[in-house]
Amino acid sequence: MTQMENNNNFFERYGLEVASGEVEVGGTYPIYGMITKFLDVSEEKVVVELNFNIQATMTIPDQTKINVLKERAFEPGIFVATVTSKEDSLVKVDCSTVVFGKKQSFHA
């Protein structure tokens, strides 16, 4: 099975589709992408940049989970987020859920 067929089966199985359009403040959306930068990390809050142009705030009271985010930066994931503001080319969101794929392993 090719990668394209595998992707199509995944989308069909879960009823997903890729779409583009305007997001509305207050709307909740799944964002497919990756963490491209850590902007602020405190004891219970993490602010990251997603896909180079979305600023996501996450409430994470567990340092272990913050470390997982750092380890998985630049890996694709799905970020379920509510849009809090849209300013010119920057969208700000509150992220409630992050789902990463299976951990990649490499053998040399």
C-alpha positions in Angstrom: 0.0 0.0 0.0 1.4 3.4 -1.0 1.7 6.3 1.4 -1.1 8.2 -0.5 -3.4 5.2 -0.3 -2.7 4.9 3.4 -3.5 8.6 4.0 -6.7 8.3 2.0 -7.8 5.3 4.0 -7.1 7.2 7.3 -9.2 10.2 6.2 -12.0 7.9 5.0 -11.9 5.8 8.2 -12.3 8.9 10.5 -14.4 11.1 8.2 -11.7 13.8 7.9 -11.0 16.1 5.1 -8.4 18.8 4.4 -10.0 22.2 4.0 -8.9 25.8 4.1 -10.9 28.9 5.0 -11.3 31.6 7.5 -11.4 30.9 11.2 -13.6 32.7 13.6 -12.7 34.0 17.1 -14.3 31.7 19.6 -14.4 28.8 17.2 -12.6 25.5 18.0 -10.6 23.8 15.3 -8.2 20.9 14.9 -4.9 22.3 13.6 -2.6 19.9 11.8 1.1 21.0 12.1 4.0 21.2 14.4 5.6 23.2 17.2 8.1 25.5 15.4 9.2 27.5 18.4 8.8 27.8 22.2 8.0 31.4 23.1 7.4 31.1 26.9 7.6 28.2 29.4 6.5 28.7 33.0 5.4 26.2 35.7 1.8 25.7 34.5 1.7 27.5 31.1 3.5 27.0 27.8 3.2 29.4 24.8 4.4 27.9 21.5 4.4 28.9 17.9 2.6 26.4 15.6 3.4 26.3 11.8 5.4 29.5 12.1 2.3 31.8 12.3 0.0 30.6 15.1 0.6 31.4 18.8 -0.8 28.7 21.0 -1.2 28.9 24.8 -1.4 25.6 26.7 -2.1 25.1 30.4 0.1 22.2 31.5 0.7 21.7 35.2 2.9 18.7 34.7 6.7 19.2 33.9 6.8 15.7 32.4 4.3 16.7 29.8 6.1 19.9 29.1 9.2 17.8 28.5 7.3 15.6 26.0 6.3 18.8 24.1 9.9 19.8 23.9 11.0 16.4 22.7 8.2 16.2 20.1 8.7 19.7 18.6 9.0 19.6 14.8 7.0 16.4 14.7 3.6 16.5 13.2 0.6 16.5 15.4 -3.0 17.6 15.8 -3.7 20.6 18.1 -7.3 21.1 19.2 -7.5 24.9 19.8 -10.0 27.7 20.3 -9.2 30.9 18.5 -8.8 33.8 20.9 -7.8 36.6 18.5 -6.7 37.3 14.9 -4.3 40.1 14.3 -3.0 40.8 10.8 -1.0 37.6 10.1 -1.0 36.2 13.6 -3.7 33.9 15.0 -3.7 33.3 18.8 -5.3 30.2 20.2 -5.9 28.4 23.5 -4.9 24.8 22.9 -6.8 22.1 24.9 -5.5 18.9 23.4 -2.4 17.8 21.5 -2.2 14.4 19.7 1.1 13.2 18.3 1.6 10.2 16.1 3.5 7.1 17.0 7.0 7.9 18.1 9.5 7.6 15.3 12.6 5.5 15.8 15.6 5.5 13.6 18.2 2.7 13.4 21.7 3.5 12.1 
